[in-house]
Amino acid sequence: MLWPVLSALSCVVAHAQVSASGVATPRALGIGDTIPEAVWQLPVQLVLPSGATKITSLSEWRGKLIILDFMGLWCGNCIKALPKLDSLQQTYNGQIQVVITTDDRVSQLNQFYARNAANNPLTLPAIAQDSVLRTYFPFKAVSHLVWITPTGVLATTTGTSYAQARYVQHILDGKTPDWLPKIDQLHFDYNRPLFASSGIPLANGNIRSNIPLYSVLTGPLQGVQPRAVTVSDSTTASTRRAFINMSLYQLILYSVGTHPLLLPDDRVVWAVEDPDLYRYKADSDTHKATWMLLHGYSYETVYRDNDAPHQWQQLLQADLRRYFPGLDFHLTNDTLYISDNPHTFQTY
């Protein structure tokens, strides 16, 4: 297996072209932008799997499809994706260059390569201690793949699920990517109510003033990582619970008091026409980001603190049944029953 090495999480901030002091700072590039010459010539410290290091720049791979894999050695899923990226490198050697890009130190990268040399040797080089490239290609969640065409254009940004031969060939053929890019919202405030996020005006322009007791179901928020949020407001004696970018299945699990990671698949009884509309499956032909855009939801409710402790779960259950007519579900003896026909499970 590939062994992740723990290091500190980096903080990503997109800079303007000129700071308050008048000193020029990097400008974040967008999809379709031509890579500036300053970025091509930016010196970076490259670590090779052999342990050798050198100072180079992106211009070393100019004319190839460059895939920068912004990641961290602390990220287990990023590590798991490296063999797939390495395989692409070997398949398209001479046409593409995949470069691990991280803020980890040289010593950490050397230790990582050494640990994996026996069972899972990698051929991919790594840029160490990066603090500048990520300001040109800002992101919030890793892995973050930046695709630069052989002609020097930022073609797209994706997660590692797009590290497949068909997408590489698509760009090598000179075609414009026709898939959903990964564009992270860098400063999304999970404490901000969905009413405010959706552009619905609230009293006095203050998002915390006169907030009513309510519940709301919206579509997914693009570029935002999934999260369950609880915010208490002592001034209004109310609590807000929000579930950002969740599948319908995840919302059902939360509503019955079960975390999505704690219920095994064999403890779920499906009696629905199409379970794939309820949850994303790793073997799906549709990428997760696209699936979430089509089938994902965000939900929040605000309730009084003096309500019953699990009042929000009852509200969520009632709302799901109201928003999805025919939907029924129940947790009995650690088994979850889900039906799109309310008469399917009449015995529970």
Summary of the structure (lengths in Angstrom):
residues: 348
radius of gyration: 23.5
end to end distance: 44.2
largest distance: 71.7
contacts: 979
relative contact order: 0.11
helix: 26%
strand: 23%
